[in-house]
Amino acid sequence: MRICLSDQNGGGDLAVTDVEAFSRRESMLQLREMLLRSEEERFSGDPGHSIDEVARMMRSAIREVADAKRG
């Protein structure tokens, strides 16, 4: 469910969405921020993470999202 209200000039004043959609969007924005930070670190010479480290971080992120959906 999403409701958007506009002013006289067509500009948005208010957007309402359901909690699940909001949570999903927040999770995606957090992931995007993490990816941008990683790219910045890589460009500045940070050696990065091993495949095992990345796999662990991904499993942790998936668990966080799954837990958030459950309640």
C-alpha positions in Angstrom: 0.0 0.0 0.0 1.3 3.4 -0.9 -0.4 6.7 -0.7 1.1 10.0 -2.1 -0.4 13.4 -1.6 0.5 16.3 -3.9 0.3 20.0 -3.4 -1.2 22.4 -6.0 2.0 22.5 -8.1 2.3 18.7 -8.3 5.0 18.5 -5.7 4.9 15.8 -3.1 4.0 16.7 0.4 3.5 13.2 2.0 4.1 9.6 1.1 2.7 6.7 3.2 3.8 3.1 2.8 3.3 -0.1 4.7 5.9 -1.2 7.4 7.2 -4.2 5.4 7.9 -2.1 2.3 9.6 0.6 4.5 11.7 -2.0 6.2 12.7 -3.6 2.9 13.7 -0.2 1.5 15.7 0.7 4.7 17.6 -2.6 4.4 18.4 -1.9 0.8 19.6 1.6 1.6 21.8 0.2 4.4 23.3 -2.4 2.0 23.9 0.3 -0.6 25.7 2.5 1.9 27.9 -0.5 2.9 28.7 -1.2 -0.7 29.6 2.4 -1.4 31.9 2.5 1.7 33.6 -0.7 0.5 34.2 0.8 -2.9 35.7 3.9 -1.4 38.0 1.8 0.8 39.1 -0.3 -2.2 39.9 2.8 -4.2 42.0 4.2 -1.3 44.1 1.1 -1.3 42.4 -1.1 1.4 43.3 -4.7 0.6 39.7 -5.8 1.1 38.3 -9.1 2.4 38.8 -12.8 1.7 36.0 -14.8 0.0 35.4 -16.5 3.4 35.0 -13.2 5.2 32.6 -11.9 2.5 30.6 -15.1 2.7 30.3 -14.7 6.5 29.2 -11.1 6.2 26.6 -12.0 3.6 25.2 -14.7 5.7 25.0 -12.3 8.6 23.2 -9.7 6.5 20.7 -12.2 5.3 20.0 -13.4 8.8 19.5 -9.7 9.9 16.9 -9.2 7.2 15.2 -12.5 7.9 15.0 -11.7 11.6 13.6 -8.2 10.9 10.9 -9.7 8.7 9.9 -12.1 11.5 9.4 -9.4 13.9 
